[in-house]
Amino acid sequence: MTSTLIIIVALLIYVAVYFLYGKRIATNVAKLDAKTQTPAHRLYDGVDYVPSRWPVVFGHHFASIAGAGPIVGPIVGVTWGWVPAILWIWLGNAFIGAVHDFMAIVASIRYDGKSIQWVAGEVMKPRVSVIFGIFVWIAMVLIIAAFTNVVSGLFIAIPAVATASIFFIIIAVIIGYLLYWKKQSLAAMTVLGLILLVGGVFLAQTLPIFMERTAWLLVLLVYIIIAAALPVTILLQPRDYLNAYILMAFLAVGGVAFIIINEPLSWPGFTQFSAHTIAGQPSPFWPTVPLIIACGSLSGFHAIVGSGTTSKMLGNEMHSLRIGYGGMLLEGFLATIVVVSLGVFGLQVAGVTAGEVGVAGWVPLAIAHFSEAYAMGANQAFGMSVSFGMTFASLTVAAFALTSLDTTARLGRFAWQDILGRLVSPAGQAGGFYKFLTHRWIASLIAAGIGVYVATTDTFTAIWAGFGAANQMLAAVAMMAACVFSTNVLRKGKFCWVTLIPAFFLWVTVFTAMVWYFFTMMGIVSPLTLGFMAVMIVLSVILLIEAIAALRAGPKQ
């Protein structure tokens, strides 16, 4: 098997799935209508509800859902071999991930841009919204912990990436100001932003920032609190829009390079069923694979992004297909490039033999391994220097990890506010303490502070798998909410199999993996992480029971 064949097969699969499966769901299940006024228009507030051009919304959505997940997950996941990794990515994209992302956005649009957990409370019972919200909030905390580890580690390993990331934030604020306050054209601001970004990358090479991990964790804590509380037009939208161009370039260079070089995959197609993947422990491919290869295949975080921010920006609900369904397929292609890069050059850059992979428990955690493998492909295809290619790949990871961090903190704020809004009576909401706890700065601080603290307590693989467990069970329960919505609301009681089957398959898989994690990680991870896992196990069972009950009850009168 060669890199060329895998890339071409992936492209054919994704194009076919989008047009033959995605569009059919949009027409027959979601029943999209361009004449329907979206929440962004009806509820415009200039902070969260802001109708925007679809390329801008796509840039925000794609940058937010991509993050470092579809890169780091496959890097770790190839310890089982490249064949099981890529099959999980492709099948998960087509039948779970893309459907999940798209239907979460559709459900949110039909409920005033409310979060998927809020929608769950409407289509099931009000208490479901609280239970779901608690689950979401825990998931956001663990996501913050995982990506804080990624970003701080990358900044320490490659200080120039830290400088370039800071420049990027400044550039995004400038572009946001010119675009939204000075009403400059999108095309002109795109060109200006990309020119400034390229200049910032070159300048960063001469101005590396050297700081210890504790200092970076504090800097990141302050950053994500500020970014989460600011209006989306100041930083979130312009930065994510420019981020999309970085990732597009990354995908184009990587995709074309590995088509051109046509190298065979030297990495083993399969190593062993229970590779030493999670915290050095024997980890069975099923059911633990979703704990590792999370975002590259499917991700519950995407439902929170889609229903938390994206649905509030869509100017036309017809755009939800290309943004939700198409965005997930594009993320799967990113994960495919990661697997191919390591499949071709992984053994060479890691310095191990095929016989040691999996058996010795080697886990290619260092993003530098992937960056070098990616750069070697670009070097052979285009003559790009390996050092420049590594910097480019590492910058891509850093940019999207930062995007995930501040978007997650914002979504953690939304989840916290939703939970308290359900628990506190309307009379109590007038009180000063309630307003204090739900204030956007305080709510952002609570999620970000606990997340960064968790990042200091456990090893990376343990935290990553914990994040994966929360993320994937979140996808299962979000898909169950979408299943009830599509069955009882859209189809008036007729089962929607495109959401029903993947929802319950995923729930069984991830629930089994969470139980495995809880008992295997005892004595390895912190009591706080295990406590979060125990709460999620209980909540996931309750949410399953509520979903089944709602489906059996049928449409509400």
C-alpha angles and dihedrals in degrees: 000000000000133000091244094057094048094049093048093046090050092052092049092049094049095047092048093047093050096051100033101036109017097048091047091055090047091053104036102031110022094031094204117207124195091204094062112104110235125225090250088068100035096045102030111164104158093239110064104352105063122145107224141177111277095241089057092048091046090051092051094044096045094045091048097048096040101054114138093308100094088048103042095039096057090042088062095033096062088074083088089051132271096270099061090040095054095041090054089050096049098042092041091051096049103043107022116014101046094041090048094051095045097046092047090057092045092050091049093049091053090052101051095273092299121159121269090249090055090049089051089058090052098048094040122018129317092245089061089067091058094046092045090046092054089050091050093049092052089048091052091051092052092046090053089051093050097047094041086060091049095049098043091047092049093048090052094046095046110022093184088065089060091054093047090049092054091049089050092055091050091048092050092054090050092050092046091052094049094043101046105023101032093034095227118170119274092230093053093046091049092055093044092047094050092047091051090046094053090047090050092052093053093044091050091063089069096041108051117173116223116199136147123251096257091054092049091049090055092047091049091048092055092043097052093047091053094042092048094052100043121093111271093244094062099060116338101064101039094042093048091045091055090042089060090062091052091052093044089054090047091051094044095049093044096042095048093041095056091045090053099045093048092197123173118245109254094181112098114267088219129009109176137319094244105039118177093255111133114059089330092297125130101266118193112225089231120073099007099056094090089055089063109026093047117139096024090066106022137333137195088206087071091063090054091049093044094049096032104050113351096059089054092057103045113114093188125028090216087073091065091084097057092040100041105029097027094044092057093049090051089052089052089054089053090053089048091056090051092053092046092048092054091039091059103034105011097102091046097051095039095052096225134117126243091250091059096052111106093352093073090035096243109177116189094220096148107096086208089073091058093040091054092047090050091047092051090056092049090046093055093045103040107010091248111162113255092230092053091045091052092050091048093049093046092049089053091054092047095047093053095041089056089048090053091048099056094036089052092050089051091049090047086056091052092048092049091050092047092051095050091042089059096042100045120068119240089253091053092050089069090064123105096235092055091049090048094052093046096043108123094239095048094043090050091048093053095053095040095045096052092043093053090046091054088052089065096051109062144032118273098251092049092050092044092052090046090052089047092053092051092043097050097043086049087056090050095051092041088052089050089053089049088048092055090044094050094042102042102027108028099031098030095235100326110127116254102215095185088068101027100058098045092043095058096037089054093045092055092047097048095040089055090048092050092052089048090050094049095054098035095049096050107126091013104071129042122275088244092059091045090048091054089049093051092051091050092050090055094043093049091056091050091049091050091053091048092050093050090048092051092049091049092048092053128205118353115248 
